[in-house]
Amino acid sequence: MTKKINGKIEWSMIAAIFTLAWPTMLEQLMQTAVQYIDTAMVGTLGTHATAAVGSTTMVNRLRGR
């Protein structure tokens, strides 16, 4: 049950949600950054290497669900 003051969610509730959610948001941001960096590093090696990185990226995204 959410506490509402004048039709708005109380700020302490928003702070609690953010406190619980920020580690997950940071982890997702870091995973995305690593995938971009991997693709950039391997991009100079050719299409087969880039396809390999792309396929592992898809596996990692599906595994995370």
Contacts in CASP RR format, 6 or more apart in sequence:
PFRMAT RR
TARGET T0000
AUTHOR 0000-0000-0000
METHOD contacts of the structure
MODEL  1
MTKKINGKIEWSMIAAIFTLAWPTMLEQLMQTAVQYIDTAMVGTLGTHAT
AAVGSTTMVNRLRGR
2 9 0 8 1.000
2 10 0 8 1.000
2 13 0 8 1.000
3 9 0 8 1.000
3 10 0 8 1.000
3 13 0 8 1.000
4 10 0 8 1.000
31 60 0 8 1.000
35 53 0 8 1.000
35 57 0 8 1.000
35 60 0 8 1.000
38 53 0 8 1.000
38 57 0 8 1.000
39 50 0 8 1.000
39 53 0 8 1.000
39 54 0 8 1.000
39 57 0 8 1.000
42 49 0 8 1.000
42 50 0 8 1.000
42 52 0 8 1.000
42 53 0 8 1.000
43 49 0 8 1.000
43 50 0 8 1.000
43 53 0 8 1.000
END
